[in-house]
Amino acid sequence: MADMFSRLQQTSTFRNDRFARWDGFPIGIIGCGLVGSHLAVEAVRSGANVWLCDFEQVAEHNLGTQVHHPGCSKVASLLELCRAIRLGCADGVESDIRHVGVGVLRKCGALVDCTDDRGLAISLTEISNGLGLPLFRLAVDGSGRTEMGRVLHSDGGRGGACQVCSWTAEDLPRDFVRQPCPGAQTVERPPTLAGGALASTIASLGLLQIQRCVTGNDVELVRNREVIVDWTHMEIISAEVMRSEKCISGHTGWNLREMRGAEIETLSDIFEIAGSLVDGKEFHIAPYGHPISISAGCECGEVVLGAGSQWATRPECPQCQSEMNWNVDTGLNALNESQAKELGAWDLTLSQLGLPEEGALFTVIVDDAPRERLVLA
C-alpha cells in the first residue's frame, strides 16, 4: 500500500512527512451527489477514509454527471466504488443527515457538506462547533447559467470563523431551499443544472483544502477563507471570512457525557440518568434535532393525540385508515417528566419516538445552570 502513495507523499501538500496525518483520516461526506461523489472517490484514492450520508437513490439523470452506477442508493453505489480502490476505507448510512445521531459524527475528523442545501447550515455549524470538527461547504451554481462554485471552511468551535458568522437573526426564517426552475413540476427540490467538469473542480479544490487543514501545511490558505471559482470569467477568488464574537451559532463547544446504549430502553431511562446530574432541580430534556410532535393529522380532517418526531412511524387514521402526518408545527423542543408522561412518551423506546438509536444527543436544561449533554455511545 505504501507504493500506492509514494508519489503523493512527495508533493508539496504532504511535505514535512505530513502524509502520516492524512493516511486513514476519517472524512464525513454529507451528500453523495454531483460534488460528493467526486470527492469521495478522490479522497479514498489519496489515502483518506470516508463516511458517507445520503438518502437518495441513483436516478438515470444522475449518471451523466455523477460518479455512480444505477440500480441502488447513492451511498451503496459509492461504497462499492470506494472499497474497490481500498478495502476498509469507506462506511456510511442511507439516511437524512438530520436523523443521524451526533454521536455517530464524532467518528469523523472533518465534516463536508455537499448537499447544496443552505437550510442545513445552522444545524451542521452547531454540530461542527459542538464537536470541535472543521466543516467544509462545497457547492456549485445549479442554475445552469454560470460555471461557478465555492469551497468554504468553517471552524468556529476552534477559534476560527464559521459559515454563519455573517448571519443575523433576520436570516433565520428565510427559506433556503433552491427556487424551482421556470415550469418545474415540483417546488420541493429543483434539479442541479451543472456538469461533472465543474463538480470535479470543486471536489478537487475541496479535497486540497481538507488536506491542507489536516496536514497543517499552508493552513493559512484555508482558515477563515471561502474560495470562489468562476470558470465563466476564468477567475479564482479567495475571500476572507470574518469571525464574529456575536455569531448566532454561539461558537459553542459541547462537553458530552456518554450513555451506554445497552442501558437505554425507553425515554424514562434518559430522564433517570439526567435526574442524577441535576441535584433534584426541575429540568427538561431536548432531543437534539428531533422536536416531539404531540399530535398527528389526516387529510380527511381527523386529528389524534400522540408523541413522535417526524421520523416516528406514522399512526393510522381511525376515520379513513390512511397514514397520518405528524404535526411538526406543534412540536416540543424539550420535555419535562410530566409532559413525557402525559403524552405517553415516557415508556416509549427511542425507535418508537423516531429518535436515532445510535449516537442520539440529549440536552439537559436547567434554569440558570450550564447545560449537560448526554450522548449514546
Phi, psi and omega in degrees: 000332180299323180297328181300327184248011185298321180284322180300323182294342182268001179279164182299325182299327184249022179298168181063032177058037183271358179297333180300330178287334184269328185301112181079009180297130185273116180252127176268114182255116183256111186102112186246036182263233188305306182273316185298325181292319177295318182296316184300313182296316182288328177296315178294318181298331182270356175117350180278166170255154182230146169241126190248145179218123177193150181249000187267156174267154177287124178252162183301323181288351176281336193289339180281345185229345187246155181274081184213165166237154190283168170091012180203184177283162179295323179295313181298320179298313182290324178300318179296317181293317182291319181290338175289335177280312180212127177292144176074015185261352189218143175213172179173177180225145174267091187200157167290131183301334180291344181252013177266130180298138181302326180299330177294321183289343178297341180286346182271150176266340176205151178247142180231119180267107178248023186277339187057034179237100184293344178294344177271358188301314183295310184294318179291327176293317177301317180293316178301311178296315185297318182270353181070034181251135173296144180238130176245137177246118180248128184209152175237158173287113183266012182282340183085359184266338180222165173253076184229150176202176184208155174229120183242132175261131183231123187209044184296334181285348181238029172096355179263188175277152174244170189289348179249015180300331181269358182281155172241174179300331181292340180286335190296317184286353186294150175273110185266002177291139181307140177288144183292153176289153178304129179081006181295147182280342181228147177255003185279311184210086179296157184290154173274115181260082178209153185265168179294333179296314178293319179299319179297321179298310183292321177296320180292317177296318178299318179298317178299317180294322177295317179299317178298319180297317184287317183281335185084357176277125179061031182295339178294343176276357185246307186298136178058037183229144166235121181258124182251126178254120180241087180286346176296321180245012177055053180228149170234125184240129175253110185255140178280138175251122186271133176286135177247125178286351176253023182303139182293343177283339181079350183049039189274125173272149183254135169259106189263135172258128183276141171244136178283124183301329181293340182268356184252117176247316183228173179300330179299330178293324177295316179297322180296315179294317179297320180298331180287351184257351192247007175056044175078003180283155176289142183211161173241156174243131178244111175290120188298124176073009184226073174303143182265114176288150182248005176201162176230147182235158180238156179297338179283354179103352181287140177232133177235150177275148180176177182228129177177148174282177181294347178262003177285156176301131183282135180288159177271137180293125179290344183272311185238002178065017175277164176284129182269166177246138175294135180277094185293336180292341179258016183291144176256123179290333182217147181233142167262178185298318181297316180296318180300320180287318181297324181278354183078016182271346188304315184258013178274147176284166177299322179297317180295329178276354182075031178257153179300133179276346176236125173077013180300143181246133179233129176262129178264117187252121176232134180303135174057037179214149177301146182277132174267145178233125181251131182232139177286122181274000000 
